Amino acid sequence: MTGLKRTTEKNLMIFSGRAHPTLANEVVQLLGTNLVPTTAYDFANGEIYVRFDESIRGCDAFVIQSHTAPINEAIMEQLIMVDALKRASAKRITVIQPFYGYARQDKKHRGREPISARLMADLFQVAGADRLMAVDLHTAQIQGYFDGPVDHLMAEPILSDYVLENYGGESLTVVSPDAGRIKVAESWSEALGAPLAFIHKTRDIERPNESRANRVVGEVAGRTCVLVDDLIDTGGTIVQAAEALMAGGAADVVIAATHAVFSGPAIDRLKGCRAREVIVTNTLPIADDMRFDKLTELSIAPLLARAVREVFEDGSVTSLFKGKA
């Protein structure tokens, strides 16, 4: 037959929901491409409509959406985008969730509770996702909830490089705000070549956004304490931990967290705490009225762009974190 040409060349296409377009644009700029033009709007009753404005048949699709407030709308929009891609014959669909919604509901603490993090994975699987990509999941076990490849990206190298550059000349101690985050803090301790400490705390399961810092375990007196966590939500845990460190004789406290959820009283608490600097990444958008003098925002876009490139070229995402577990 003449006039027909068969091609096996892969076609990279990046799609973005409306939750965090700034991050998506940073990613495509680093990849040297553009976001696929998309029409998206809400009906009067809140239902979401999505349509891609060009052919996507046979493409290698990457759908970026940060699960920011209002979180259920962001998640639903991404699910609808995945469904639209599947029905339009995309060859492979990779869902990029810089912040994975419902990740804290990863197990049952008591009877009659859901495991919402598992439900999230199931929803994206049914919608048509072939692969998930997320940054600093609340617990590593979430990777097993999705029946397919999951790329668990780590922001620690970006954050720890910044800390080394700005505080490397000081006597540092890495501090976990609770015993449950010790494994993450150990990675930081290795990266910074600093000893490890943690805050022993209790949490009221009836009041999930409230906790009480107890005693400091480890050597912090006279040292600059790097307090690390995966996210800052209302700020109660991290601020109480910072105060406990200062009460324990720390010379200074620097807070570093991947996800700036910043709900409710978080900004006022962080502004008023005695930490010298609060370092976060842009996995979630931060509104102008939520910024404050000692807040530093680092871009996660280079990490996402490198991971997209490795997946698209059938390379190794693990190679981005050589030496990491």
C-alpha positions in Angstrom: 0.0 0.0 0.0 1.3 3.4 -0.8 0.7 6.7 1.1 0.8 4.9 4.5 3.7 5.1 6.9 4.1 3.0 10.0 6.1 4.5 12.9 7.1 3.1 16.3 8.6 6.3 17.5 7.4 7.1 21.0 5.6 10.4 21.6 6.1 12.1 25.0 3.1 14.2 26.1 2.7 16.0 29.4 -0.7 16.9 30.8 -1.5 19.1 33.8 -4.6 19.6 36.0 -5.5 23.0 37.4 -4.2 22.5 40.9 -0.6 23.5 40.4 0.1 24.7 36.9 3.3 26.6 37.9 5.0 23.3 38.8 3.8 21.6 35.6 5.2 24.4 33.5 8.6 24.2 35.2 8.7 20.5 34.4 7.9 20.9 30.7 10.4 23.7 30.4 13.1 21.4 31.7 12.0 18.7 29.4 12.0 21.0 26.4 8.4 20.5 25.5 5.0 22.0 26.2 1.9 21.0 28.1 -0.9 19.5 26.0 -3.6 22.2 25.5 -6.5 21.1 27.7 -10.1 22.4 28.2 -11.2 22.0 31.8 -14.0 23.6 33.7 -16.6 23.0 36.4 -20.3 22.7 35.8 -22.7 24.7 38.1 -23.2 21.7 40.4 -19.4 21.2 40.8 -18.9 18.3 38.3 -15.6 18.6 36.3 -15.3 18.5 32.6 -12.0 17.8 30.8 -11.1 17.5 27.1 -7.7 17.4 25.5 -7.4 19.7 22.5 -5.2 17.6 20.3 -4.8 13.9 19.3 -3.1 11.8 21.9 -3.5 8.4 20.3 -0.5 6.1 21.0 1.3 8.7 23.2 3.3 8.1 26.4 1.2 10.3 28.7 2.3 11.8 32.0 -0.5 13.5 34.0 0.7 15.9 36.7 -1.6 17.0 39.5 -0.7 18.1 43.0 -3.4 17.0 45.5 -3.8 20.4 47.1 -6.9 21.9 48.8 -9.7 21.5 47.9 -8.0 18.0 47.7 -11.0 16.0 46.6 -11.5 18.2 43.6 -7.8 17.9 42.6 -8.0 14.1 42.9 -11.2 13.8 40.9 -9.9 16.0 38.2 -6.8 13.8 37.8 -9.0 10.7 37.7 -11.1 12.2 35.0 -8.0 13.1 33.0 -6.7 9.6 33.2 -10.1 8.2 32.1 -10.1 10.6 29.1 -6.5 9.5 28.2 -7.4 5.8 28.3 -10.5 6.3 26.2 -8.5 8.4 23.7 -6.0 5.5 23.2 -2.9 6.8 25.0 -0.4 4.0 24.9 0.9 4.3 28.5 -0.4 6.6 31.3 1.8 7.7 34.2 0.1 9.5 37.0 2.4 12.0 38.7 1.3 13.0 42.2 3.9 15.2 43.8 1.8 15.0 46.9 -0.2 11.8 47.2 -3.6 12.6 48.8 -4.8 10.5 51.7 -1.3 9.0 52.3 -1.7 9.4 56.0 -4.6 7.0 56.0 -2.4 4.0 55.1 -3.5 1.5 57.7 -6.3 0.9 60.2 -5.6 2.2 63.7 -8.9 1.0 65.1 -11.9 -1.0 63.8 -14.3 0.3 61.2 -11.8 2.6 59.6 -10.9 2.8 55.9 -7.5 2.4 54.4 -7.9 5.4 52.1 -4.4 5.4 50.7 -5.2 2.0 49.2 -8.5 3.2 47.9 -6.6 6.0 46.1 -4.4 3.5 44.3 -7.4 1.4 43.3 -9.2 4.4 41.9 -6.3 5.4 39.7 -5.8 1.7 38.6 -9.5 1.4 37.6 -9.3 4.8 35.8 -6.6 3.5 33.6 -3.2 4.4 35.1 -0.3 2.2 34.2 2.2 3.7 36.5 2.3 6.0 39.6 5.0 8.6 40.5 5.0 10.4 43.8 7.4 12.3 46.0 8.1 11.3 49.6 5.1 9.1 50.4 4.1 9.2 54.0 5.0 5.5 54.3 6.9 3.4 51.9 4.2 0.6 52.1 1.9 2.6 49.9 4.0 1.6 46.9 2.5 -1.9 47.3 -1.1 -0.7 47.1 -0.9 -0.1 43.3 -0.7 -3.2 41.0 2.0 -1.8 38.7 5.2 0.3 38.8 5.4 3.0 41.4 8.3 5.5 41.3 8.9 6.8 44.9 10.9 9.9 44.4 12.9 11.5 47.3 13.3 15.2 48.0 15.9 14.7 50.6 18.9 15.2 48.3 17.5 18.6 47.2 16.7 19.7 50.8 19.9 18.3 52.3 22.1 19.9 49.7 20.6 23.2 50.6 21.2 22.6 54.3 24.8 21.6 53.7 25.4 24.7 51.6 23.9 27.1 54.1 24.6 25.3 57.5 27.4 22.9 56.7 29.9 24.8 58.8 27.9 24.5 62.0 27.6 21.6 64.4 24.5 19.8 63.1 22.2 17.3 64.6 19.4 15.7 62.5 16.1 15.4 64.5 13.0 13.4 63.8 9.8 14.9 65.2 8.7 11.5 66.3 10.0 7.9 66.5 8.0 6.9 63.4 10.1 9.1 61.1 13.5 7.7 62.3 14.2 5.9 59.0 13.9 9.2 57.0 16.0 11.0 59.6 18.7 8.3 59.3 19.0 9.1 55.6 19.4 12.8 56.4 22.0 11.9 59.1 24.1 10.1 56.5 23.7 12.9 54.0 24.8 15.6 56.4 27.3 13.5 58.3 25.5 14.5 61.5 24.3 12.6 64.6 20.7 11.7 65.1 18.1 12.6 67.7 14.3 12.4 68.0 11.4 13.8 69.9 9.4 11.3 71.9 5.7 12.3 71.6 2.2 11.1 72.1 -0.7 11.6 69.7 -4.4 11.6 70.6 -6.1 9.3 68.0 -9.4 11.1 68.8 -7.9 14.4 67.7 -5.7 13.6 64.6 -4.2 17.0 64.1 -3.0 17.4 67.7 0.0 15.9 69.4 2.1 16.6 72.4 5.9 16.8 72.3 7.6 15.1 75.3 11.3 14.7 75.8 14.3 15.0 73.4 16.3 11.8 72.9 19.8 12.5 71.7 22.5 15.2 71.9 21.2 18.6 70.9 22.7 21.0 73.4 24.7 23.8 71.7 24.0 22.4 68.2 22.0 23.5 65.2 19.2 21.0 64.9 17.8 20.1 61.5 14.2 19.1 62.2 13.0 16.9 59.3 9.6 15.6 58.3 7.7 14.7 55.2 5.0 17.3 55.6 3.8 20.3 57.6 0.0 20.4 58.0 -1.3 22.5 60.8 2.3 22.9 62.1 1.5 21.7 65.6 3.9 18.8 65.7 6.9 20.5 64.1 6.5 23.7 66.2 6.2 21.8 69.4 9.3 19.8 68.4 11.2 23.0 67.7 10.3 24.4 71.1 11.3 21.2 72.8 14.7 21.3 71.1 15.3 24.9 72.2 14.2 24.0 75.7 16.8 21.2 75.5 19.6 23.6 74.9 19.8 23.6 71.1 21.7 26.6 69.7 19.3 26.9 66.7 16.6 25.0 64.8 16.1 24.7 61.1 12.9 23.0 59.8 13.0 21.0 56.6 9.9 19.3 55.1 8.9 18.2 51.6 5.2 19.0 51.5 3.9 22.4 52.6 0.3 21.5 53.3 -0.1 24.6 55.6 -3.6 24.1 56.9 -5.4 26.3 59.4 -3.1 27.9 62.0 0.1 26.6 60.3 1.4 30.0 59.1 0.9 31.8 62.4 2.5 28.9 64.2 5.5 28.8 62.0 6.0 32.6 62.0 5.9 32.6 65.8 8.2 29.7 66.4 11.9 30.1 67.2 13.2 28.2 64.1 15.7 30.2 62.1 14.4 28.9 58.7 11.6 26.8 57.4 12.6 24.9 54.1 10.0 23.2 51.9 9.6 22.2 48.3 7.0 23.2 45.8 5.2 19.9 45.6 2.1 21.9 46.7 1.3 25.5 45.7 1.9 28.2 48.3 -0.3 31.2 48.0 1.3 34.6 48.3 -0.5 35.4 51.6 0.9 32.2 53.1 4.6 33.1 52.6 6.7 34.6 55.4 10.2 35.9 55.8 11.9 32.8 57.1 10.2 30.4 54.5 12.4 29.0 51.8 10.8 27.2 48.8 13.0 24.8 46.7 11.8 23.5 43.3 11.0 19.8 42.9 10.7 20.3 39.1 14.2 19.1 38.2 13.6 15.8 40.1 10.3 15.3 38.4 11.7 16.1 34.9 14.6 13.7 35.4 12.2 10.9 36.5 9.9 11.5 33.5 12.8 11.4 31.2 14.0 8.1 32.7 10.6 6.5 32.5 10.0 7.7 28.9 13.4 6.4 27.8 12.9 3.1 29.7 15.8 4.0 31.9 16.3 3.6 35.6 14.5 5.9 38.1 16.5 4.3 40.9 19.7 5.7 39.3 18.5 9.1 40.4 19.1 8.0 44.0 22.3 6.0 43.9 23.4 5.0 47.4 19.9 5.4 48.8 17.9 2.4 50.1 
